Amino acid sequence: MTISVNGTIPGGRIEVVDATRPDDIQLRFVSDPHCSFMGRFHFRITGARGVACRFRILNAGDTLANRLAGREDVENAFTRTGPVASYDRSTWFRLPSTFDGQVYGFAHTPEHDVCHYAQWAPYSMDRHLDMIARAQMSPRVRVRSIGRSVLGADIDLMTLGEDGAGRLKLWIIAGQHPSETQSGFFLEGFLDRMLDEHDPTARRILDRAVVYVVPTLNPDGLMHGWTRSNALGVNLNREWFSPSLERSPEVKCVRDLMEAT
């Protein structure tokens, strides 16, 4: 059976250099658009049940050139950190890996025909939309779009509780760097707790505050599997001081609303 390795899936990101031999599948990280940020990967292999596969990401060491100043001595993302794999895209397990300073490698013999591999468990756009759809069923939640991304996706805002005199205003913003998928899973747990009408802590918070939640600040990056930037190659984490509609509309619409409230 022919084995296929492909990153052209929702939220996928990898370049396949050579997949003719399952024991030497050669891959490369792909940078975000218009910039040098890279490091995120998510791809799938098909037709490999029972086949011993060896994957090598050839340019992993190149990602170290983009490290922030003062973090040169912090351990990199590949030493002692293997990828995660999944057959059903729900349950993920970690694999051991190697890193020689440039090439990041791991081996796996899939138990089923299709297996997904990723840096961290992906948080998909479908799951993001499902989370909002569930949350809006609560009378405590209002949802609206407060702006658009560079590529025209909605920047959603979920408001928990009611504003009023003397109430605190709390903000939670997730998905600024699309590779940091943990924020989506955190929000699911947070919303489950905050929308539990029998939870005394959640009741106390909403008695004193209104909570603004931006579930995904970078929806374009989530859709396309980018690492840190928006569609213009801008690192949104560095835009909060002076965002603009031309360069970072995702941040500007959120900051404008923060100032207005």
ROLUM-408094 format. One record per residue (C-alpha): residue in three letters; x, y, z. Coordinates in steps of 0.1 Angstrom, whole numbers, padded with zeros to 4 digits, always signed. Each point is the difference from the previous one (the first is absolute). Example, Ala and Ser with C-alpha at 12.3 -4.5 7.8 and 13.67 -1.06 7.14 Angstrom:
BEGIN
ALA+0123-0045+0078SER+0014+0034-0007
//
This chain:
BEGIN
MET+0000+0000+0000THR+0013+0035-0008ILE+0007+0021+0030SER-0010+0037-0001VAL+0014+0028+0022ASN-0019+0033-0002GLY-0003+0032+0019THR-0028+0014-0022ILE-0027-0005+0026PRO-0019+0026+0021GLY+0025+0015+0024GLY+0028-0021-0017ARG+0035+0012-0006ILE+0031-0018-0014GLU+0019-0003-0032VAL+0006-0036-0012VAL+0035-0002-0015ASP+0001-0038-0007ALA-0024-0027+0011THR+0010-0027-0024ARG+0015-0021+0028PRO-0020-0005+0033ASP+0033-0004+0019ASP+0012+0034-0010ILE-0029+0024-0004GLN+0016+0035-0004LEU-0019+0031+0009ARG+0006+0037+0005PHE-0016+0027+0021VAL-0019+0026-0020SER+0002+0037+0011ASP-0030+0022+0006PRO-0009+0023-0029HIS+0023+0031-0004CYS+0022-0009+0029SER+0025-0026+0014PHE-0021-0014+0029MET-0003-0037-0003GLY+0000-0031+0022ARG-0035-0012+0001PHE-0009-0032-0018HIS-0031-0021-0005PHE-0003-0026-0027ARG-0015-0035-0006ILE+0013-0032-0015THR-0023-0025-0018GLY+0005-0036-0010ALA+0027-0006+0026ARG-0017-0026+0023GLY+0027-0023+0013VAL+0028+0018-0019ALA+0030+0011+0020CYS+0003+0037-0008ARG+0028+0024+0007PHE-0006+0038-0003ARG+0027+0027-0002ILE-0007+0037+0000LEU+0031+0013-0016ASN+0000+0037+0009ALA-0011-0001+0037GLY+0032+0017+0010ASP-0008+0030-0021THR-0028+0009+0023LEU+0026+0009+0027ALA+0010+0031-0020ASN-0033+0016+0010ARG+0004-0003+0037LEU-0006+0032+0021ALA+0029+0018+0014GLY+0010-0013+0034ARG-0013-0035-0006GLU+0030-0014-0017ASP+0006-0024+0030VAL-0036-0011+0003GLU-0005-0036-0011ASN-0014-0002-0035ALA-0033-0015-0010PHE+0014-0032-0014THR+0024-0013+0026ARG-0017-0027+0021THR-0034+0010-0015GLY-0016-0025-0024PRO-0029+0005-0023VAL-0036-0011+0007ALA-0018-0025-0021SER-0037-0010-0004TYR-0021-0024-0020ASP-0034+0016+0009ARG+0011+0037+0004SER-0014-0001+0035THR+0024-0021+0021TRP+0036+0010-0005PHE+0031-0018+0012ARG+0036+0011+0001LEU+0029-0016-0019PRO+0037+0001+0008SER+0022+0021-0022THR+0036+0010-0008PHE+0015+0034-0008ASP+0037+0005-0010GLY-0002+0038-0002GLN-0014+0001-0035VAL-0021-0031-0008TYR-0030-0010+0021GLY-0009-0037-0003PHE-0024-0025+0012ALA-0012-0035-0008HIS-0034-0017+0001THR-0017-0031-0013PRO-0037+0009-0003GLU-0026-0024+0012HIS-0026+0013-0025ASP+0000+0013-0036VAL-0002+0037+0009CYS+0020+0017+0027HIS+0004+0037+0008TYR+0032+0016+0014ALA+0004+0034+0015GLN+0022+0022+0022TRP-0029+0002+0025ALA-0035-0013-0001PRO-0017+0023-0026TYR-0029+0022+0009SER-0020+0002-0032MET-0023+0027-0013ASP-0029-0024+0001ARG+0006-0006+0037HIS+0003+0038+0005LEU-0034+0005-0016ASP-0015-0029+0019MET+0012+0015+0033ILE-0017+0033-0009ALA-0032-0017-0011ARG-0003-0019+0033ALA+0008+0030+0021GLN-0026+0022-0016MET-0028-0023+0013SER+0007+0014+0035PRO-0021+0031+0010ARG+0033+0013+0015VAL+0016+0004-0035ARG-0003+0024-0028VAL+0021-0004-0032ARG+0008+0026-0027SER+0027+0008-0025ILE+0020+0031+0008GLY+0022+0000-0031ARG+0016-0019-0028SER+0034-0016-0005VAL+0023+0008-0029LEU-0017-0027-0021GLY-0035+0010+0011ALA-0007-0025+0028ASP-0021+0011+0029ILE+0017+0010+0033ASP-0026-0014+0024LEU-0007+0014+0035MET-0018-0019+0027THR-0014+0021+0028LEU-0007-0018+0032GLY-0023+0017+0025GLU-0014+0036+0000ASP+0019+0032+0001GLY-0010+0025+0027ALA+0012+0027+0024GLY+0029-0012+0022ARG+0005-0033-0019LEU+0034-0011-0008LYS+0009-0006-0037LEU+0020-0031-0006TRP+0015-0010-0034ILE+0012-0034-0012ILE+0017-0002-0034ALA+0010-0032-0017GLY+0014-0012-0033GLN+0024+0030-0005HIS+0027-0024-0011PRO-0018-0028-0019SER+0027-0026+0008GLU-0008+0004+0038THR-0031-0022-0002GLN-0002-0006+0037SER-0020+0032+0004GLY-0030-0015-0019PHE-0001-0030+0024PHE+0003+0024+0030LEU-0029+0020-0012GLU-0022-0030-0003GLY+0006-0008+0037PHE-0004+0036+0010LEU-0033+0004-0017ASP-0014-0033+0013ARG+0008+0013+0035MET-0012+0036-0005LEU-0033-0011-0016ASP-0008-0025+0027GLU-0030+0016+0017HIS+0006-0021+0031ASP+0037+0010+0004PRO+0002+0025+0030THR+0034+0014-0012ALA-0013+0008-0034ARG-0031+0016+0014ARG+0022+0022+0023ILE+0022+0011-0029LEU-0030+0009-0022ASP-0016+0019+0029ARG+0030+0022+0001ALA+0013+0001-0035VAL-0007-0002-0037VAL+0024-0024-0019TYR+0010+0007-0036VAL+0014-0030-0018VAL+0017+0001-0034PRO+0002-0037-0008THR+0024+0004-0031LEU+0018+0032-0007ASN+0017-0015-0031PRO-0026-0020-0019ASP+0020+0001-0032GLY+0030-0016+0017LEU-0023-0027+0015MET-0015-0009-0034HIS+0034-0001-0018GLY+0022-0016+0026TRP+0023+0030+0005THR+0024+0003+0029ARG-0001+0036+0013SER-0011+0025-0025ASN-0031+0013-0018ALA-0004+0000-0038LEU+0024+0030-0003GLY+0028-0017+0019VAL-0007+0022+0031ASN+0005-0015+0035LEU-0031+0012+0018ASN+0016-0003+0034ARG+0021+0030-0009GLU-0029+0022-0013TRP-0018+0011+0031PHE+0018+0032+0005SER-0010+0015-0033PRO-0022-0023-0022SER-0014+0011-0033LEU-0028-0011-0024GLU+0026-0004-0028ARG+0025-0021+0020SER-0018-0017+0029PRO-0038+0004-0002GLU-0004-0030+0023VAL+0016+0019+0029LYS-0014+0034-0008CYS-0036-0010+0002VAL+0006-0016+0034ARG+0020+0028+0014ASP-0025+0026-0013LEU-0027-0018+0019MET+0021-0003+0031GLU+0005+0038+0000ALA-0037+0006-0007THR-0010-0021+0030
//
